[in-house]
Every structure is written in C-alpha cells, then in structure tokens.
Amino acid sequence: MIDCDHLEQYRRVTVMGLGLFGGGAGAARFFAARGAKVTVTDTADADKLAKSVAGLADRDIRFVLGRHEESDFTETDLVVANQAVRPENPFLESARKRGVPLVTETGLALALNRAPWIGVTGSAGKSTTTALLHAMIRRHDPAALLGGNIGGDLLTRVERRPAASPVVVELSSYQLTWIGRDMEAGFVKPPLVSVFTNITPNHLDWHRDMEEYIRAKQALALHERPSSWAVLNHGDETLRQWRAALPCKILWTSRRDSGEENACFLSRPPGAAEGEAEGGEIVLRVDGEAPSTISARSESTTGPMPSRPPPPHGSRAKAMPPPCAPALPISPACRTASKLLATPEASPS
C-alpha cells in the first residue's frame, strides 16, 4: 500500500490505461500537479487516443501508446493500475516483483477521502440508483460528491471539499476486485452504507466464474463496522443468502412487507396494482422503532430529478431510463441510504 500522507515521495508514476473516455486522466493530472514525472501507457495507439491525449496537453506527461514497456512498470515509484485489468496482469506482476506499489484511481480517491461514503453496486440498475441517491443527498448537502463508475473523475475533486460531506460511489465488479483488497488491507475504509440492487450473471468473460463475480460484489460490505448498514434487495435470492456473511446491519428492501425487522417496502393504496407507487407510501422499519413513512410521489420528496444519470466515468456512456417515478426496490434503497447517512452515526471517524 502507498503512504497517502506523503504522496510527494512518489516522484515517478506510471498510469496504466488512458482510454477513450478519460479513465486514467484524473490520476495523470493528480500526480503531475504534484510534480511527479508521469508516464501514461496504453495499448491503444496515438490516433485512437488523440482526444484523450489532447485533454492532457497542458501537463508535462510522457505517453507510451500502442504498447506497454516492462520498464515503465519496474523502474517507477508507483503504478496506478487500470481497474478494468485483472490484478494478475503480467505487467502488474512485474511491478510487484520489484516491490513497486500498485493502486487504482478509485481506490486512491477513497483512501484520501475523509468523509463517510456510500457504495452502490449490483448487476443492473446501479447507475440510476447512484444518481438518484446522490440527488437526494445533495438536497441536504450540496457539497456531496458523485464518483466511481459514474459522475466523472473523483480523485482530483475529493480533497477540495468539506471533510464531512458524503461521497456516493458507483462500483463495478472490476473496481471491487481491487477495492475489496484495499479494504481488507486497511488502505480504504469501508463504506458507512453499501447498497446492492441485485446479483445476476454478468462480466463472466472477465471473472473466472460466477462465484468470483459474487465475491467481488460482496466485498463492498464484508469489512463494514457492526454499526454500519448494507441495503439489500430482499427479492434477490443470492442477496438473501448473505444474511449470515455480513458483519454489519442489513436493511431489506422489497415491493411488499418482507417481515424482516429492518425493512423498507411499498405500502400500496387500496385497489392499487402490484408495484404501483402513485398515492402509496414507502415504509421504513428500523431497529424495532415505530415505522416511518415517506410519500412515494417522487416530486414531493426529492424534487426534480435529472432526465438521466451522468455518463459512466471512463467508459462509453449508455442509454439509461429516466429516473422519474420510483422504481422499487431501487427507490427504497436510495431513500433509506439517504436517511441512514443523515444519522449522527454518520460523522467521520
């Protein structure tokens, strides 16, 4: 792990992967601004990366494009690894053998972050959930940040903000493969609240099998404190199996009352169809306290929402449904995480 209190000691930094959508630009800017000699290396050629390279033209950065050179990974003080590359990549293994520390851009941002943070993941719906959650929290704290796989570069923004303002982070299974290791090593503090939309087969061309994919997702909550929360979709069979594995409290979200002690669900008005939210209430029942309710009408609780979330950071923007009416169980997860973050327990430690 690297020493975040003395980043100036890393005079030579290799950033692995620039990409077409700015995936490595934040790390390159971050270390170049601190006077480091930064090398950006990518297997894509200069023509393909022309726009990304032009975006860093105001910095003194060395580019190695169309290939990787082993010396850039062994004769350096730090490697910022592409988080979409598996940790056992041969160039990264060469760096490890030489004792060169490895970090990812998102992992470093979370390590530098001193505020409580919420992690959102799942096989589907995580971008919409993350954007909704961030919009709700910003109603209470305009300085709240959005980052990870959505919302743009987090690393260069995380230090220029109030220390108590929360960070909402969307995390893919690729990122969690790395960040899970960071949390296990104590480099990254675990989230105050983790949110899981669902688990279905995905990215099995990258993960060895479904078991590895599930482990990567679960890592988001595995190191939470007993007083922290994981918000899980009760309708997902895989997530229900995590009940005994997580060290934190669990809040179950569902379309109807699951009967769990800690639960968030939709109370439909009489005669309403299954899943219909109009005129109903979202019910939150936590720690044996009297249930609290929130109107299911989005305009009465959250105000205007963006027509779609910001494009994912470092990857091709994809079409997403407009987050207008609450889509359960995502909406209870958002509203619940927002409420949990507002408790006195949320102060940074």
C-alpha positions in Angstrom: 0.0 0.0 0.0 1.1 3.6 -0.5 1.5 6.4 2.0 -1.3 8.8 1.4 0.2 11.3 3.8 3.4 11.7 1.8 2.4 11.4 -1.8 5.3 13.7 -2.7 7.7 10.7 -2.3 6.3 9.1 -5.5 8.4 11.1 -8.0 7.9 8.6 -10.9 4.4 7.5 -11.5 3.1 5.2 -14.3 -0.6 5.4 -15.1 -1.7 2.2 -16.9 -4.6 2.9 -19.3 -5.8 6.3 -20.6 -8.8 5.1 -22.6 -11.2 7.0 -24.8 -13.3 8.4 -22.0 -10.8 9.8 -19.5 -10.4 6.7 -17.3 -6.7 7.5 -16.4 -6.7 11.2 -17.0 -7.6 12.1 -13.4 -4.7 10.1 -12.0 -2.3 11.6 -14.5 -3.4 15.2 -13.6 -3.4 14.4 -9.9 0.3 13.3 -9.8 1.5 15.8 -12.5 0.1 18.6 -10.4 2.3 17.3 -7.5 5.4 17.5 -9.6 5.8 13.8 -10.4 7.2 12.6 -13.7 4.1 10.9 -15.1 4.1 8.2 -17.8 0.8 7.2 -19.3 0.8 3.9 -21.1 -1.9 2.3 -23.1 -2.1 -0.5 -25.7 -4.3 1.7 -27.9 -2.4 3.7 -30.5 -2.0 7.5 -30.6 -4.6 8.0 -33.4 -7.3 6.2 -31.3 -6.4 8.2 -28.2 -5.8 11.5 -29.8 -8.7 13.3 -28.0 -7.7 11.9 -24.6 -4.1 12.9 -25.1 -5.1 16.4 -26.2 -7.0 16.7 -22.9 -3.7 16.4 -21.0 -1.7 18.7 -23.3 -1.4 21.3 -20.5 0.6 18.8 -18.4 4.2 17.6 -18.8 3.3 13.9 -19.3 5.2 11.2 -21.2 3.0 8.9 -23.4 3.8 5.4 -24.4 1.0 4.3 -26.7 0.2 1.2 -28.7 2.1 -0.9 -26.3 3.3 -1.4 -22.7 7.0 -1.4 -21.8 8.0 -3.5 -18.8 10.5 -0.9 -17.7 7.6 1.6 -17.1 6.3 -0.9 -14.5 9.5 -1.8 -12.8 11.6 1.5 -13.0 9.0 3.7 -11.3 7.9 4.6 -7.8 4.1 3.9 -8.2 1.8 2.2 -10.7 -1.8 3.4 -11.0 -3.4 0.3 -12.4 -6.3 0.3 -14.9 -9.1 -1.1 -12.7 -10.6 -3.0 -15.7 -7.3 -5.0 -15.8 -7.1 -8.1 -13.7 -4.6 -7.8 -10.8 -2.5 -10.8 -12.1 -1.8 -9.0 -15.4 1.9 -9.8 -16.4 3.0 -6.1 -16.3 1.5 -5.6 -12.9 3.1 -8.8 -11.7 6.5 -7.4 -12.8 5.8 -4.3 -10.8 5.0 -6.4 -7.7 8.2 -8.5 -8.0 10.2 -5.2 -8.0 8.3 -4.0 -4.9 6.5 -1.2 -6.8 3.2 -0.4 -5.0 0.0 -0.7 -7.1 -3.2 1.4 -6.6 -6.2 2.2 -8.7 -7.6 5.7 -9.3 -10.8 5.0 -7.4 -9.0 3.2 -4.6 -6.7 6.1 -4.1 -9.6 8.6 -4.1 -11.4 6.6 -1.4 -8.2 6.3 0.6 -7.8 10.1 0.5 -11.4 10.6 1.3 -12.1 11.6 5.0 -15.9 11.7 4.8 -18.5 9.0 5.1 -19.2 7.3 1.8 -21.9 5.1 0.3 -21.1 2.4 -2.2 -23.6 1.2 -4.7 -23.2 -1.9 -6.8 -25.3 -4.6 -8.5 -25.7 -6.3 -11.8 -28.3 -3.8 -13.1 -29.7 -0.5 -12.0 -26.7 0.7 -10.1 -26.1 3.9 -12.2 -29.7 5.0 -11.9 -29.7 4.2 -8.2 -26.4 6.0 -7.6 -27.6 9.1 -9.5 -30.9 9.2 -7.5 -29.2 8.7 -4.2 -26.7 11.5 -4.9 -29.5 13.8 -6.0 -31.4 13.2 -2.7 -28.4 13.7 -0.5 -27.5 16.9 -2.3 -30.8 18.3 -1.2 -29.3 18.2 2.3 -25.7 18.7 1.5 -24.9 20.4 -1.9 -21.2 19.5 -1.4 -21.9 15.8 -1.6 -19.8 14.2 -4.4 -20.7 11.6 -7.0 -17.9 9.3 -8.4 -16.6 5.9 -9.2 -18.0 4.5 -12.4 -20.3 7.5 -12.8 -20.1 11.2 -12.4 -16.6 11.9 -13.6 -13.1 11.9 -12.1 -13.3 11.6 -8.3 -9.6 11.7 -7.4 -8.9 15.3 -8.3 -12.1 16.5 -6.5 -12.0 14.5 -3.3 -9.5 16.8 -1.5 -11.2 20.1 -2.4 -14.4 19.7 -0.4 -15.8 19.9 3.1 -14.5 16.9 5.1 -17.9 15.9 6.4 -19.8 16.0 3.1 -20.6 12.4 1.9 -19.4 10.7 -1.2 -21.7 8.5 -3.3 -19.7 6.0 -5.4 -20.9 3.5 -8.1 -18.6 0.5 -8.2 -18.4 -2.2 -10.8 -17.2 -5.8 -10.0 -13.9 -4.9 -11.7 -13.4 -2.0 -9.3 -14.5 -4.0 -6.3 -12.0 -6.7 -7.1 -9.3 -4.1 -6.4 -11.1 -2.1 -3.7 -12.0 -5.3 -1.8 -8.3 -6.0 -1.4 -7.7 -2.3 -0.4 -10.4 -2.6 2.4 -9.0 -5.9 3.6 -5.5 -4.3 3.9 -6.9 -1.3 5.7 -5.9 1.1 2.9 -9.5 2.1 2.2 -12.0 2.5 5.0 -15.3 0.6 4.4 -18.4 2.4 3.5 -20.9 3.7 6.0 -23.7 2.3 3.8 -23.5 -0.2 1.0 -26.4 -0.7 -1.5 -26.9 -3.8 -3.6 -29.5 -3.7 -6.3 -29.4 -7.3 -7.5 -27.0 -10.1 -8.5 -27.3 -11.9 -11.8 -24.7 -13.4 -14.2 -22.6 -10.6 -15.6 -19.0 -10.0 -16.8 -18.2 -13.7 -16.8 -15.8 -13.0 -19.7 -13.6 -11.1 -17.1 -14.4 -13.1 -13.9 -13.3 -16.7 -13.8 -16.8 -17.9 -12.8 -20.0 -16.7 -11.1 -18.6 -17.4 -7.6 -15.7 -15.0 -8.2 -18.1 -12.4 -9.5 -20.3 -12.7 -6.4 -17.3 -12.5 -4.1 -16.2 -9.3 -5.8 -19.7 -7.7 -5.3 -19.9 -8.9 -1.7 -16.5 -7.4 -0.9 -18.2 -3.9 -0.7 -19.9 -4.9 2.6 -17.6 -7.5 4.0 -15.5 -5.1 6.1 -18.1 -2.7 7.3 -18.5 -2.0 11.0 -21.3 -3.6 13.1 -23.0 -0.2 13.3 -22.9 0.3 9.5 -25.6 -0.7 7.1 -26.0 -2.9 4.0 -29.1 -2.2 2.0 -30.1 -5.4 0.2 -32.9 -6.3 -2.2 -35.0 -9.0 -0.5 -36.3 -10.2 -3.8 -32.8 -11.4 -4.9 -32.1 -15.0 -3.9 -28.3 -14.5 -3.9 -28.5 -11.4 -1.7 -30.8 -13.2 0.8 -28.0 -15.9 1.2 -25.7 -13.2 2.5 -27.6 -12.7 5.8 -25.0 -14.6 7.9 -22.0 -13.4 6.0 -22.1 -9.7 6.5 -20.7 -8.1 9.7 -23.0 -5.1 9.5 -26.7 -4.4 10.0 -28.9 -5.3 7.0 -31.8 -3.3 5.7 -34.0 -5.3 3.4 -35.9 -3.5 0.6 -38.9 -5.1 -1.2 -42.1 -4.3 -3.1 -44.2 -5.5 -0.2 -43.5 -6.1 3.5 -40.9 -8.9 3.8 -41.5 -9.3 7.5 -37.9 -8.5 8.3 -37.1 -6.5 11.4 -35.2 -3.9 9.4 -37.2 -3.4 6.2 -38.2 -0.8 3.7 -41.1 -1.5 1.4 -44.0 0.0 -0.5 -47.4 0.3 1.2 -49.9 0.4 -1.7 -53.1 2.4 -1.6 -56.3 0.2 -1.6 -57.0 -1.2 -5.0 -53.6 -0.3 -6.5 -51.9 -2.8 -8.8 -48.7 -4.6 -7.8 -45.7 -2.3 -8.0 -47.9 0.8 -8.4 -46.4 3.6 -6.3 -48.7 6.5 -7.0 -50.6 7.5 -3.9 -48.8 5.0 -1.7 -46.1 5.3 0.9 -42.6 3.9 1.4 -42.4 2.4 4.9 -39.1 2.3 6.8 -38.9 0.0 9.8 -35.5 0.0 11.6 -34.2 -1.4 14.9 -37.6 -2.0 16.4 -38.6 1.6 16.3 -42.0 2.7 15.1 -42.2 2.7 11.3 -41.7 6.0 9.5 -43.3 6.7 6.1 -42.3 8.7 3.0 -44.7 9.6 0.2 -44.0 7.5 -2.9 -44.6 10.6 -5.0 -41.1 11.5 -6.2 -41.8 15.2 -6.6 -43.0 15.5 -3.0 -39.8 14.0 -1.5 -36.9 14.5 -3.8 -37.8 17.4 -6.2 -36.9 17.4 -9.8 -34.6 14.7 -10.9 -32.1 14.7 -13.8 -33.6 13.2 -17.0 -30.8 10.6 -16.9 -27.7 10.0 -14.8 -24.3 11.4 -15.9 -22.4 9.1 -18.2 -20.2 6.5 -16.6 -16.6 7.7 -15.9 -14.0 6.0 -18.0 -16.4 4.0 -20.1 -18.8 4.5 -23.0 -22.0 6.3 -22.0 -25.0 4.1 -22.3 -28.7 4.9 -22.6 -30.5 4.7 -19.2 -34.1 5.1 -18.3 -35.1 8.4 -16.9 -35.3 8.2 -13.1 -38.7 9.8 -12.7 -41.2 7.6 -10.9 -39.8 5.5 -8.0 -38.8 2.0 -9.3 -38.9 -0.3 -6.3 -36.8 -1.8 -4.8 -34.3 0.8 -6.0 -36.2 3.7 -4.6 -36.4 2.4 -1.0 -32.7 1.6 -1.2 -32.0 5.2 -2.2 -34.3 6.8 0.3 -33.1 4.5 3.1 -29.4 5.1 2.4 -30.0 8.8 2.3 -31.8 8.7 5.7 -29.2 6.4 7.3 -26.4 8.7 6.2 -28.2 11.6 7.9 -28.0 9.9 11.3 -25.4 11.1 14.0 -23.5 7.9 13.5 -22.5 9.1 10.0 -19.9 11.5 11.3 -16.4 10.6 10.0 -14.0 8.8 12.3 
